[in-house]
Amino acid sequence: MGFVLGLGGPYHHDASACLVADGHVIAFAEEERFSRIKHHRHSRSAAAAAAWCLHQAGIGWSDIDEVAVAWNPHWPNRCEYLTDEDVIAELIGPHAHHAGGPRQLTVIGHHRAHAASAFYPAGVTDAAVVVADGSGDGVATSIHHGTRTGLHTVHEIPFTQSLGWFYQAATTHAGLGDWTNAGKLMGLAAYGRPAIDLDFLRPTRGGYHLDLTGYGLAPSIDQTARYSDFSYYRNLHRTYSKAFTDAGVPAQPSAGYDTHRGIAADLAASVQLLLQQCLISVVTTAVKETGASAVCLAGGVALNCTTNGILARTPEITSLFVQPAAGDAGCALGAALELAHRRGEYTMPGPHQTHALLGPAYDNHAIETALHAVGANYTTPPDIAAAAARLLADGRVIGWHQGRAEAGPRALGARSILADPRTTALRDRINRDIKRRELWRPLAPSMLDLAPWTTTPDGPAEFMIVAHDATPQAQQHIPGVVHADGTLRPQRVTPDNQPTYARLLHAFEAETGIGVVLNTSFNVPGEPIVESPADALRSGARLGLDALVIGDYLTIPPQNTTR
């Protein structure tokens, strides 16, 4: 059996590892889940994620045929292999490096890795593949043609034309935080009017054009020397601050619970609309130039559910696949699959990815050990799904920890906080009292059947990454998961992939007549999604959840037994 390992996150954030065996994904994990540092910021190390991938397969470093990294450390020069021992030790950990780890890593370009993460799991043999992010290896947006022979790059747009950095800068200017909070801007956009003219960015027939010359940053000047030391990035954010201010939007103070009206919301709406127009233009160009009607998306910008929803409803696009781990962590998946394809170990077309449950799971012994370590009282109901459904129907908010962890930033019923979607009161309680964040943040639904709830029930809905228009029935009966713009971002749950979660939904439907639950990520503010049972118990206590379901075990904190 041939094993290849992909590594992501060499830009000091979102480190990850993915193991592929004979072309099949065996394991994927993000380093943040082990380090408990969100995005695993300020480190390249994917040591814990890589070690877990090998452990999951029952192999050692000597069994790995080749390791790929989604990064060219010598950009703008070409580089096929990374041989710097210090950097390799930084990526996989010094212990692994000295215990038979690789002495050479195959370099897969950053955007090529993103593109591979979207194309190979899409299960198609002809696709327009678009990657849009902040920047990687000097590229901000790229178009590729995916065929039976692999990926062929059509266009690359440089970092000086970054849609991702534009969106990040607007997030900061609106008082919503740094680049890790870009999703807030998308949620806030629903409350504003796109009335602010940001004339420095415009969609064009072939894509888009960004020109900040009027603010002292001309796109025609070669900025290559200032890319690697981040001085261009810092200057860009200062330039954007001036551009937004000149457009009539002074820098906003840190957003609070009630920041969903006024100038910040209008900026969010204006930026969101402009991003949509530009990305749709890029995708339209990709479809025309490749002649393909299937579209695959990756890169951080591909996490924009609103834009994805518009693309999914575009008549010229016959199918849309968005990699659930669309951010930089997903590059480990793409690097591994691209390497497997080059080695002749990946057969086209591969299977269509229908779930993201690729991370660690924990058996009953591990769960009981964690419960005993904190002195938790617990029960083992004969049907844990039915017991959880009764709690939800009774208005409880529960932590749900089941099976293998999800890949990507969306909780998909493996490491989730669940509640009854029939009321906005529970949505508000989760945002205000549990997650302690802005009240206007949308929460998403997991459901058995899309037909009653969305106007496009056959659209892509595996990963809560595509917005659907809500039906009147959804707005009336599950308002807790319908956003202010009349959309929801659903997850369609299937018994084949998530049998316990599907049973929960069936049981909740038997209790309430609604086969939908409100689902948000199981994490405390500022931390990654929980990974282990110990993480779940610790975070559940800090969040004040009414109950925790971990595998077959139910624990209700003493203070919540009479809620």
Salt bridges, closest charged atoms under 4 A:
ASP14 OD2 - HIS13 ND1 2.86
ASP14 OD1 - HIS39 ND1 2.84
GLU32 OE2 - ARG33 NE 3.79
ASP65 OD2 - ARG343 NH2 3.85
GLU66 OE1 - ARG343 NH1 2.78
GLU85 OE1 - HIS97 NE2 3.91
GLU90 OE2 - HIS12 NE2 3.98
GLU90 OE1 - ARG44 NH1 3.23
ASP126 OD1 - HIS145 NE2 2.66
ASP133 OD2 - HIS110 NE2 3.40
ASP133 OD1 - HIS111 NE2 2.99
ASP133 OD2 - HIS114 NE2 3.53
ASP178 OD2 - ARG41 NH1 2.93
ASP197 OD1 - ARG202 NH2 2.64
ASP246 OD2 - LYS242 NZ 3.45
ASP266 OD2 - ARG193 NH2 3.46
GLU289 OE1 - HIS155 NE2 2.73
ASP328 OD2 - HIS13 NE2 3.63
ASP328 OD1 - HIS110 NE2 3.15
ASP328 OD1 - HIS114 NE2 3.17
GLU338 OE2 - ARG112 NH1 3.31
GLU338 OE2 - ARG342 NE 2.95
GLU345 OE2 - ARG343 NE 3.11
ASP383 OD1 - ARG503 NH2 3.59
ASP394 OD2 - ARG396 NE 3.69
ASP420 OD2 - ARG422 NH2 2.62
ASP428 OD1 - ARG427 NE 3.06
ASP433 OD1 - ARG432 NE 3.00
GLU438 OE2 - LYS184 NZ 3.06
GLU438 OE1 - ARG441 NH1 2.85
GLU462 OE2 - HIS352 NE2 3.64
ASP469 OD2 - ARG313 NE 3.97
GLU527 OE1 - ARG36 NH2 3.85
GLU527 OE2 - ARG542 NH1 3.18
GLU531 OE1 - ARG33 NH1 3.98
GLU531 OE2 - ARG415 NH2 3.54
ASP535 OD2 - ARG36 NH1 3.88
ASP535 OD1 - ARG538 NH2 2.57
ASP546 OD2 - ARG429 NH1 2.92
ASP546 OD1 - ARG563 NE 2.97
